[in-house]
Each structure stands twice: as structure tokens, then as C-alpha cells.
Amino acid sequence: MFTLPSRRPNAVAARATLSAPLRLDRRAALTDLETGTFDVLVVGGGVTGAYTALDAASRGLKVALVERDDFASGTSSKSSKMVHGGLRYIEQGNLDLVRHSLLERQRFRRNAPHLVQRLPFLFPILAKDGVFDARIAKAFESLLWTYDLAGGWRIGKLHQRLTVDEVLSHAPTLRAENLKGGLMYYDSRADDARLTLAIVRSAARLGAVVVNGAEVTGLRTAGGRVTGATVQADGEQIDIRARVVVNATGVWADRVEGMADHDHQPQVRPAKGVHIVLPWSKIRNDCTVTVPIPGRARRATCTRWGDVVVVGTTDTDYTGSTDDVHCTREEMDFLLEGAQIAFDTKLDASDVLGSYAGLRPLVGGKEGATLDMRRDHHITVSAGMVTVTGGKLTTSRHMGELVVDEALGLLGRKAKCRTKNLPLIGGTGYDAEATAATGGVAAHLGGRYGTEARFVSALVDENPELGEPLIEGQPFLKAEVVFAARSEMARSVDDVLSRRTRLRLFARDASVEAAPLVGELLGAELGLSPETVAAQVEQYRADVAREKSILFGDNLLGANA
């Protein structure tokens, strides 16, 4: 483990030690924003902005990161949750992106072993109506060899051809009448919101000032250069001084660019991804199974997460509001239809336990299907502001490295990148296999917090009531809400249920039942008034009710309302 240049930690984040958790004090962070002058100000608290802040802080720069809502509240909590090379990119002829993505995948697995796990992917071979049939399976297997040789081998397993019985051992409810066998290869998955949060907190551990709920409303300029930003936070206006500003706002990048250049022409083309959540008992798969979507030139993945299965697809053109994105009834129906055709199980809207939709910030043209667009990142520099768009979760570390290289050029400084081998907070010394073998609460906490799980357990030791579940039937503890408030800068009921625990995604109705208790625990920790807590709970309920009405209509079918 390397040592960093000596710097005095700011009021927000003293270095984490083996004996105490990292604390994040949002009020102190807001003060630091107002009084400090930063080398780099990162706008956008998604995974790319987070890794940019971490990279800059690890090189000894004075860094601030601001996010208008919550860390990972946009695209970075609503992805397919895959850390992968991308077989489709080989099909598109973009082997360089695949090769680099697979290298970055391995770095994620090494630097965040508690959050990024190996995951087998199964492609059933069918006589007809499959993702591909037996006639082209041989060609597809050649593609898998290319994938393995490009870097897939680093995960410790090569792809393999499966018999019909072997396929059914992994996915027993697959319809067997046309099944001819299968192909399995290996990639990785991650809880995208918690991964982003770990990157943000790792940046804070190295001295970065990180603040959520701080919306940039304007850019400061002097001499034709961007010299900072004005933000609104908690009803106050704060002017932030910075030598370089980084625009890492994803699908909102054009909006920020327009603050600096009123003649800016939009460059980002959003691509929508949608996912629904079904009970695992309906599918019973132990891997990710890829199935066709009837009548559509795309495929869906069915991935187990505990006692649920996430079914989703990505990359449909989107022209609506970037601030109000939902899985629609039509999208839910075609995902259900695809799963119903692939698996011999009864499925309907009443089985949908949750849903989510997100937008990927693609760049590179307005013509053609987003499915066929390349996933390379784009970095531009104008008037002292660095803007990064495109890319994907898997390459976020590398994107952050390249952005900081540009920032250092603007600053006239040099410093070597250190994030390639920099463990994320909770990752150092974590043994994923040993933790998983323990089962129960220890495995649950370890898979979410890594070596920081002991700090959550310590809260339970101090107050045994915090060891109780937030809601029966779900693994999340009251102690996790307390830890989220003290160490993860959770400000609201939605922060906890949508991103710190993921209850809203995987158990929507249970999350509504848990909302009052979450509000009570947050109120006690953050000193919120009863009126504020009540308003947060009511807002959460209203947001979920709207989500359900978009999916199910007036009858709220399947919502257990």
C-alpha cells in the first residue's frame, strides 16, 4: 500500500484508521466549499465524477466534489450493474474497448473485492427463437475465445460449452423443448450505487471535500476561463473557487456546458435502460441467463440478486426529460413477455417487485440506433473546464485518470496516477470467499461494507436494538441506517432506501413499510425535526406511488397497495 504526500485532512474527512470509521460531516464540508480554493472542482457525483475526485486527491491535489442530488442518484445507481468487457463491442469491431474494459474489470475486482464479484453468464443454444441457434453457436464460440484471449482469462475461468443437462442445472425453469445446450463465460457484477459511494468516500479519506445536495446553478468566469461555480445547498448560495472545473454530469453535461458557452450545441444522446425485479423462486437461476426479447433486436439479462432476479435491457433511444425517467408499462410488458417465453414459469405484472430506468450518456451522432453506437468516452477542454462524457461503469477509473491528466496540464503540474492499485475503502484485506462462507448477517454486511462491516457491527454491540431488521423478511439492519447517516452522508429517507440499501429497487413495497422507521432513525442522527421527517416519508411514499401508477395504471396491479 502506497503512502501519499503529507497533507492536513480537512474538517470533512480525516484519514480512516483501523480503529475508527470514516465520518462525513456535510455541514463542515459546505463550510470548506465556501472558504477554500481548490485545484479541481468536480461537478457530478456519479461513478465517473467520483473516480475523477479520487484520482485527483490521490495525486495530492486539493479537490472538491459536488452533486446536486445524492451520490449515484442518476445513471450510476440505475445501470445493469455489470462490470464487464462487453461481448457486443467485439461484434461492433471495437476490440480495443473490450481489451481495456477487461483490464479495468480486473482492477475493480482487486481494488473492491467486497463489491465486485465474479458472475457466470449463460447463453442457451436453441433450435429456434433464441439469442442464437445451433447454426451460429460455433461462430459465437469463436467470439468467446476472442473475449477470453483479450483479457477475459484474468477472471480465472475460460468460457465453456454446456450440455442440455448442465444448462438446466443452472437454470432449471428454462423451456427445454428447443434447448440444444449452452455456452457459459464469466464477467462481474457490482451494486453500482454502493460502488460509487465507496469511491466517493475513498476520495474523502484522502482529503477531498465531498457534498451531496449541492446544485451548480452557474459557473464563475474570469478572463474567458471558468474559475469555479455557484451552488445552491440547503437554501444557501455558495461560491466555490477552483483553478479547474470538471464537468462529469453524464446526460446533464450539455446543461453545464451551456452555462459556460451559451452557443453550445448539445452533444449527448441519451440511451435508456430499463429493468424489472422478479421473485427468484419464479426463475431459480444461479447465474445470469441471456434471453431474447420478442420482436426486438436486442437481448435481456436475468441476474440473481439474493432472493430476486433482475431482468433488463439497455440502449433504447430516449427523448424525454432527463430528470424524470421511469420504466413504463410497455417496457415492463415486453420484459415480462421475454422472460415468460424463455422460462417455463407463470409470470405477470403482479410478480414485479420493483423497477428502475436510467440513461447512458452516449456521444457520437444523432443517426442510427443507440444499440449500434460505440461506448468510447469523450473528453474535451474548453475555457478551463474539462468535460467527460460517454464510457461506462467498467472504464470509470480510467476515465477519471485521463480527466485528471487534462486537469494537471491546465494547472501546469505533473503527478503520476495512483488509482490502478489503490484499494477502495473497505477493500484492503477483505476475503470475499471466507466472508461468504460465514453466511448470515456477517456475509450480508461483508458484501456491502467489506472490512468496514466491523463498524456496523460495533453499533449493534453498543445498542442491540440496532441489530434488528428494518423490515421483516429483508436483511438490512437498523444499524445500517445509523452508519449511513454518520459515515455515508445520507440525508433523506430516499437516500437510504434507494441507494444505501437498495430496498426500493429490490423490494419496493417493503421499502414503503420501512420508510417511517428509516425516517425516525435518520431524524435522531441528523437532528431533523418531526415535521421534516414526516415530509420525507410522505415524499418517499408519493414517489413510489407514482412509479407504481406508471407501471400498473389506476388499479395498481401487483402493487399490494
C-alpha angles and dihedrals in degrees: 000000000000128000122232131222110280111266131163109245114239125237092271104056128018113187113283114248133198091254103044136041123242109263122207115206108193096190091053089047091055089052090051090052091054098044103035136080114218135205090213131019113193116202111202129047099214123115095279094049090045094054091045089056092047093048092049093047091048089056091056099259123142103247140188126187122194128186123186095215122009131319108279092002092134127046094333094071095041104053129116085265092233125139098197148135095240119239090208090064090062088052087053091051094248097130093151091062091049093049092049094043091054090052090051090046089059091049090053091050091051098042097040106027091155093058107031116061134180113257130190117226120207126203110190114214110221133186088232143351095031135121082267134347134228092272093066098030090096091055090047091051088056087055089052090052088053089050093050093047092047089062108294088114090072090077090069100249135075124215118272139198115239133206121231091261092050091051091051091049087063097038109019095176095057111122104257103193095092098024115127100170134284150245124237128195134167135247135142141259134203140184092252097202095050091044090054090046091052090053091049092049091047088056090050090050087059093051105273117144106232124186133173123196090044112123121196107229098172145358125244114229136186128175092357093305131108108247103174143314144264115233135187115220128165091346093307131110117228127188112211120201117211137162092215129021121204119204105208098154099126113208088010093057094105090055092057092042088055090059089063098036118028089193093056114136116218113258104172120093111194119221116198125223122191132193137179128197123227133181111272089224088070094057107019096196122157095199140030110287119200115215134176123254107227114247094002132103093233143069135230131223124222110203128180118231108178108295095351137066122222113215117190154136135205142212114050118147114263129195102164132098114311088211097057113045123158141163104256130217090253092052092047090050096052091048090050090048092052092050092044092053094045098045130050095231136103113255133171139152092282088068094060107109096177145345140199141182132197141177127237115210103232121180130193117076145342098238129083132023118313087228089070097045120109120252099219118134124245125213122186132177122209131160093344095311123113115207122195124190138158122031125100142252093273093058097040094108092054091046089053090050093052093046092053090048087058092046091051089052090055090048092048091236138121129213132155120248112252105178098089090083100019112121116223118238110286093021104091110101095358116148108200097188095048092048094048090051091059091064125190124054094343092057091044094052094040092054091053105035106019112202089352088071087092089067091056089047089050089059089057091048089055094045116016091196088071088065090070119102120258088230131001114262095029126092099224117113132213087240089065090062091051091048090048091055096045103037109015102047094240108172104174147029089256092052089057101040099038102039116005093052105010091221091136092058099042103029108018099172094044088052090058090053090050095048098091092051091047089050091050093051093046091047091055093048099042099034094243119170119246088247092055092048092049091049091051093050092048092048090050092051091048092050092051091045090054091049089052094046090055090051102038108020125221095327091057089218112203093006096110086221 
